[in-house]
Amino acid sequence: MVERENAAVAERSVRERSVRERSGGERKMDAGQVVVGQLKRSLGSGLVHTPAIRFFHPATTGVVTIFVLHRFGVSRTGTSPNHLRKTLSYLRRNDYQLLSLDEVVRCFAGEGPPLRKAVAFTVDDGYLDQATVGAPIFLEFGCPVTIFLTTGFLDGKVVPWWDSVRYVFANTSLHQFQLELGGTLVSYACSTREERFQSEMAFLCRAKDVTDTERRVGIENLAVAAEVALPGHPVSPNLPMSWDQARSLERSGVTFGPHTVTHPILSQVSAEAAEHEMTESWRRLRQELDHPVPVFCYPNGRLVDFGPREIRFAKKLGMTGAVTVDEALADFRRPKTDPDDPFRASRVAFPEDLLDTLFCASGLDRVQRRLVASTKRWRA
């Protein structure tokens, strides 16, 4: 039986853009979510101008919102340079703390600055547009940023698996084809640009939840089914930055951290493969750069994508911390009884507009979390 993907749901799942779902953890809103959702809607776009937002700032004490970004102005899911510039301008004008990742890690050790309205920025993978578009904007506003590099990508030896998927859907001449992945036969429509995009999103969503071997084989089968020959090296517009560009940015103040060699989901590969990916990426960074930061970035970054094994490997390498993408805030107010806490530093996907960005950074997001938690306790 052929299953047709619900494209809208697949896109939301892959892009993870709903602040409401990130904060509440459930699709069905409870009373706490409703209250804050109504407040947010009533403030509307005026939230970025009204003094009312100041009432939520106490909720930012002791926490850091660590944003993660990927592409800049070159793809449908990339960050608009204009939006990034407006966001950084707002944060600067309104006295937000813009922290380096090193300062964030020091906070885990109890050595960082007092935190209030604290924000940090990270960028994953090492694309060319990160060097030519994104990094100059951060430098323009004197905002610290750490870029996590997939070293095999910069060496020109690795095509990120999601870019292979995008290449297939961008270049197939077929209007529709079928493919089995994860035990389910799926029909992918490619008649229009929108259908291609939605089919691409649907495949990417599925590919994250199968084993590493199934993913590789699935992408090979995808290319065969779509009648597209996969490139053996990165191609435009998905090119990596060069090591020379990374060195130049490092001299200007941008910092870099390790993000594996080939970007596998580490929990889905053997212990030997996982340790090699982490060790070799750190070795290449130290070989090419003067001052790489000893903070590791788990590929994909969900809590199911790494575990005690990867934390142990990171410590063995001398890492001082590691970052995830579990859509929470890095909280330094609760007692640090677990020495692994610095290796589970939470990051939030950078939202598409200023209102949602401030929802995360201003304290309103944390207020919603508290209301949701209180409602759940009351129900229990």
Buried (B, 14 or more C-beta within 10 A) or exposed (E): EEEEBEBEEBBBBBBBBBBBBBBBEEEEBBBBBBBBBEBBEEBEEEBBEEEEBEEBBEBBBBBBBBBBBBBBBBBEBBBEBEBBBBBBEBBEEBEBBBBBBBBBBBBBEEEBEEBBBBBBBBBBBBBBBBBBBBBBBBBEBEBBBBBBBBBBBBEEEBBBBBBBBBBBBBBBEEEEBEBEBEEEEBBBBBEEEEBBBBBBBBBBBBBBBBBBEBBBEBBEBBBBBBEBEBEEEBEEBBBBBBBEBBBBBBEEBBBBBBBBBBBBBBBBBEEEBBBBBBBBBBBBBEEBBEEBBBBBBBBBBBBEBBEEEBBBBBBEBEBBBBBBBBBBBBBBEEEEEEEEBBBBBBBBBBBBBBBBBBBBBBBBBBBBBEBBEEBBEEEE
